[in-house]
Amino acid sequence: MKRYIALKNFIESLKDNDVAIFSGQEMCKEAYQYDRPGNFYIHDLYSVAPAFALGMAMCTDKRIFVFVGEGDLLREFGVASQIAASRCSNIFLVILDNGTYQSAGNFPNIMESMRSKRGVMLNFGLVVFDFTVFLPKREFKKMRNFMQNLRGPVVLFMDIDKGVNKDLPDIDIAEEEMKERLTAFIKNKETGTSLYKISGPALHVNDVNPEVLTNGV
């Protein structure tokens, strides 16, 4: 499945008061087609989005989803261990993995040669869910239901196809305006609540279908 299709359905699965942070020029352009007040785009810098999201998660009770490519994450891989150590229940690292440095000419990256890239995240102390299982049959309703009661810090892996949605328009929101929009969104209690509250029991490792939970293989 192409990344922009996965992004569309993931964004549509977010709650109204969730924050979504996107990293990288191409991914940001694709996500911008489904813009919402809680979206924030870091399109001119790489490797900073996860750390930025962690800092935000420590200052708000809203759920923070940060979307990165695996090549982007590799530039600052240690941030994954910091996310695990934070124990922030409201941060979710979404890795869209196509096996390449796509923006640099589709050269392969070392994630593909790791014996267990998901196992690395588990060793950091993170819970890892493989959302790729929802893609082949487009089971987005199941994915949406599964997301409702997740408790972080969590890594969500999605294996996607190479390629991008070309000729998309540039993001026409100025950086200062985007910053003000996000600040207002976080403070706005009319979006539901400024507090992160789980509507049902939190999902833990022992509660999950083995097909979704990745045990490092």
N, C-alpha and C positions, 0 to 999 in steps of 0.2 A: 504494500500500500504506500502511496506517495505521502510525503510528510504533510503537505497542506490539507489532505483529507483527514489524516489523523488529528492534526491541529484543530480543524473545524469541529470535529466531533468531541474532542476533549474540551474545547472552550465552551461548547454548548452544554457540557456536563457539569460545569462549574456552578456553584451556588451564587446567588446574586451578590453576596458580600465577600466572595473570594477575591484575592489579589492574584494576578497572573503576570509574571515577569518573563520577558522573552529576550534571548541573546542572539546576536549575529544579524547581519544585514538581511540576508535572504529569509531567515526564519521570521524576523520581525515583519518584513513585507507580507509574508504569507499570513501571519497572525493578524495583521492590521486589517485584512479583508473582513475580519469578524470582530472588529473593535468593540470594546465595551468600556465603561468608566473605570473599571478595576484593572485594566491592562496597562502595562508599562513596558516600553521598548528600549532596550540598550543595543542600538543598532550600529554604533560606531566603535565599540570596544568589545574585545573578547576576554574571557576568563574572569570577569568581575561580577557577573550576574549572580552566581551562587552565594558569594560573600555578601553582596548587597542584599539579597533575599534573606540571608541569615540575620543580618543586622536588623532588618525590618521586622522579622518574625519575633525578635527579642523585645521589640518595642510596641507590639500590638497583639491582640488576641484573634485577629482575623486569620483565616487560613492563607498561607502564602505558597503558591505554586511557581516554581522557577523552571523554565523550559530551556534546555541546552542540548547541543549536539555533543556526541562523545569526544570529538576532536577538540571542541571548545573546552570541555571539562578537563581534558588531559593537560592543558596549559597551566592549570592550577588545581591539580588532582587532590592536594592535601586538604582542600576546603571540605571534601566529603567527610573526612575524619572530624573536622571541626563541627560540621552539622550533626554528626553522631554524638559528639561530646556535649553539644548544647542541650540535648534532650528536649528541644522545643517541640511541643506536641502539634504545632501548627505549621511546620515547614515540610514541603514535599518537593523533592528533586526529580524532575521528569527528564529522562535521558532519551532522546530520539536518535537511535543508533543506525547509521547506514554504512559504517565501516570505513569511511573515508574522510579526508579533509576536503569537503565538498567545495568550499569557496576558494580553495587553493589548487583546483584542478583535478579533484577526485583521486588524489594520492591516498593509498591505504595508510591507516594509522595503527599503532601498536595494540590498540584494544582488541583487534581481530586476532592477534597472536597470543593473547593472554589465555592461559589454561582455563580460567574461569573469571571473566570480567564481573559477573554478578557476585561470585564468591569473594572478590576483593572488597566489595561494598559490605558484604556480610561480616567480613573480618574487621572492618572498621567499626562494627557495632550497629549497623543500620538494618532495618527490615527492608527486604527487597521483594517487590511484586512485579511479575512479568505480565504487562498489559498486552503483549503481543498476541496472547491467546484470544483476545477479543476481536482481532483484526480480520482474519481470514473469512469469517462468516458475518462480518460487520455487526457484531453483537454489542452495539453501542448502548443499548438500553441496560444490558447487564453491567457494562462498564460504569454507567452512570449510577446505577444502584449500588455497586460495589464501593464507589467513591464516597458515598454519603457519610459513612461513619469511620473513615480512616483516621487513625491517630499517628502523628509523626513522632520523631523524624523518620521519613520513609523515602525510599528510592523507587520510582516507577520506570521500568524499562519498556521501551517500545522499539522493536526492530522494524525499520522502514526501508523502502526502496530508495535507490539513488535517484537523483534528479530533483529539480525545483520547478515551481510554477513560474514560468518566465514572463517578462514584460508587465510585471505588476507595478502599480504606481508607488512612488516614494511616500514615506510617512510625512504627512503635512502638518504635524503638530510640533510646534517649537519645544525645545527641551524645557524651558522655563514653564511653559503652559502645561506640559506633561507632568512636571513635578508638582505644580499647583493642583492639577486634577487628581493626582494620586493622593496627595495630602488631604484634600477635601473628601475623597472617597473613604479613606481610612477613618476620618473623624465623623463621617456621616452615619449616625445611628439609624436613620430611616432606611438604610439598605437592609435592615433586619435587626442587626445588633452590632455593636463594635466589639462584642465579646465572642470568642470562639467557643461555641457550645455544641456538643454532640447530641443529635436528636435521638440516638439510640445507643446500644452498647458499643463501645469502641472495638474495632477489629484487632485481634492479636494473632500471633503466628498459629496457634493451635485452633483458631476458628476458621481458617481459610481453606478453600478448595486447593488440594495439592497442585492442580494444573496452573493455578495463578501464582502461588508462592514458589519462588525460585530458591532451591536449597544449594546454590553454589555450583550447579552443573551446567 
